[in-house]
Amino acid sequence: MVYDVQKIRDILPHRYPLLLVDRITSIAYNKNIEAYKNITINEEIFNGHFPIQPIYPGVYIIEGMAQAGGVLAFVSMFGEDSNNKGDKIVYFMSIDKAKFRNPVNPGDKLVYKLEVVKQKGGIWVLQGYAYVEDKLVAEAELKAMIVDKNSREGIK
């Protein structure tokens, strides 16, 4: 199942400049997802990180992984044909064991691969990996929850 950027925008609330997933290339509900982001020199972040030696920030790599994981969690819970009409939101709960192995530069295709480690109700634990040309550039364990947008409740 391939999701283009329009379908991704139907699910995620993120918009420019913080929508960090261009395409979902495969998804197995409740199991795993693969997605990518094309990194271009036109990314606004390169104006300051770093103008002379542009390197894509690690926090953006983690956020891109999390967004791909959010798509996986959302469609696993609500089905592939459902649209998030703004009533649900995915909150980060934790980022553990984050490691950055190699820099990501303009011109790279950043591939995100995530696997479900555990899921209970709206709580998801995912192991995420990011690659450029099959070379591991980052990894992290991500924990998130899906809640009603207007809910003020977190985890107690």
matplotlib code that plots the C-alpha trace (Angstrom):
import matplotlib.pyplot as plt

x = [0.0, 1.5, 0.3, 1.2, 1.6, -2.1, -3.1, -0.5, -1.9, -5.3, -4.0, -1.3, -2.0, 1.5, 2.1, 5.0, 7.7, 7.2, 5.6, 8.6, 7.2, 6.8, 5.5, 4.6, 5.9, 4.7, 2.5, 1.4, -1.2, -0.1, 3.3, 5.5, 5.8, 8.3, 8.3, 10.7, 11.6, 13.6, 16.1, 16.7, 18.9, 15.7, 14.7, 14.3, 16.3, 19.5, 19.5, 20.8, 21.9, 24.5, 24.8, 28.4, 28.1, 24.3, 23.4, 19.8, 19.2, 18.9, 15.7, 14.1, 15.1, 13.5, 10.4, 10.1, 10.3, 7.6, 5.3, 5.7, 4.9, 1.8, 0.5, 1.0, -0.8, -3.6, -4.5, -4.0, -6.6, -9.0, -8.6, -6.9, -10.0, -10.4, -9.4, -8.3, -10.6, -8.7, -10.3, -7.4, -3.8, -0.7, 1.4, 5.0, 5.5, 9.2, 12.2, 14.7, 18.0, 18.4, 21.6, 22.9, 25.3, 25.9, 25.0, 22.2, 22.8, 20.9, 20.2, 19.7, 16.6, 15.9, 14.1, 12.2, 11.5, 9.5, 8.3, 5.7, 7.3, 4.1, 0.6, -2.1, -5.2, -4.0, -0.4, 2.2, 5.9, 7.8, 11.4, 12.5, 15.4, 16.5, 18.6, 20.3, 21.2, 20.8, 23.2, 21.8, 21.9, 19.8, 17.7, 15.4, 12.6, 9.5, 6.5, 3.3, -0.4, -3.4, -6.0, -9.0, -7.7, -9.8, -8.8, -6.6, -5.8, -2.5, -1.1, -1.8]
y = [0.0, 3.3, 6.6, 9.8, 13.1, 14.0, 10.8, 11.5, 15.0, 13.5, 11.5, 13.8, 17.4, 18.5, 21.0, 22.8, 23.2, 20.3, 17.6, 15.3, 12.3, 12.5, 9.0, 5.7, 2.8, -0.1, -0.7, -3.8, -2.8, -3.4, -4.5, -2.1, 0.7, 2.1, 5.7, 8.3, 12.0, 13.5, 15.9, 19.0, 22.0, 24.0, 22.8, 25.9, 24.4, 24.6, 28.4, 27.9, 24.2, 24.8, 27.4, 26.4, 22.6, 21.7, 18.7, 17.6, 17.9, 14.7, 16.0, 16.2, 12.6, 11.5, 13.6, 12.1, 8.6, 9.6, 10.9, 7.7, 5.8, 8.1, 7.0, 3.4, 3.7, 5.8, 3.5, 0.4, 1.7, 3.4, 1.7, 2.8, 4.6, 6.8, 10.4, 12.2, 15.2, 16.9, 15.0, 12.8, 13.6, 11.5, 12.7, 11.8, 10.1, 9.2, 8.8, 6.2, 4.8, 7.4, 7.0, 9.0, 7.0, 9.1, 12.6, 13.2, 15.8, 17.6, 15.2, 12.2, 10.0, 9.4, 6.1, 5.4, 1.9, 1.3, -1.9, -2.2, -3.4, -3.2, -1.7, -1.5, 0.7, 4.0, 3.5, 2.5, 1.6, 1.5, 0.7, 3.1, 3.1, 5.7, 4.9, 6.6, 4.2, 1.2, 2.8, 3.2, 6.9, 6.9, 4.7, 5.2, 3.6, 5.8, 5.8, 7.6, 7.8, 8.6, 10.8, 12.9, 16.3, 18.1, 15.8, 17.4, 14.0, 12.4, 9.2, 9.0]
z = [0.0, -1.1, 0.5, -1.3, 0.4, 0.1, 1.9, 4.6, 5.0, 5.5, 8.5, 10.1, 11.3, 10.3, 7.5, 6.0, 7.2, 9.7, 7.5, 7.3, 5.4, 1.6, 0.9, 2.6, 0.5, 2.6, 5.6, 7.5, 10.1, 13.7, 12.5, 10.5, 8.1, 5.6, 4.4, 3.1, 2.9, 0.1, 1.6, -0.6, -0.2, -0.3, 3.3, 5.4, 8.2, 6.1, 6.4, 9.9, 10.2, 8.8, 6.0, 5.1, 5.7, 5.6, 7.8, 8.4, 12.1, 14.2, 15.8, 12.4, 11.6, 14.9, 14.2, 10.7, 12.2, 14.7, 11.9, 10.0, 13.2, 13.7, 10.3, 11.2, 14.5, 13.1, 10.2, 12.4, 14.8, 12.4, 9.0, 5.8, 4.5, 7.5, 7.5, 10.6, 10.4, 13.2, 16.0, 16.9, 17.6, 18.3, 21.3, 21.8, 25.2, 25.1, 22.9, 24.2, 22.9, 20.2, 18.3, 15.3, 13.2, 10.0, 8.8, 6.4, 3.6, 0.9, -2.0, 0.3, 0.4, 4.1, 4.5, 7.8, 8.9, 12.0, 13.8, 16.5, 19.7, 21.8, 21.5, 24.1, 23.5, 22.2, 23.4, 20.9, 21.3, 18.1, 17.1, 14.4, 12.0, 9.4, 6.4, 3.5, 0.7, 3.0, 5.5, 9.0, 9.9, 13.1, 15.4, 18.4, 20.4, 20.3, 22.5, 21.6, 22.3, 20.2, 22.0, 21.2, 20.1, 22.7, 25.5, 28.2, 29.7, 29.4, 30.9, 34.6]

ax = plt.figure().add_subplot(projection="3d")
ax.plot(x, y, z, "-o")
ax.set_aspect("equal")
plt.show()
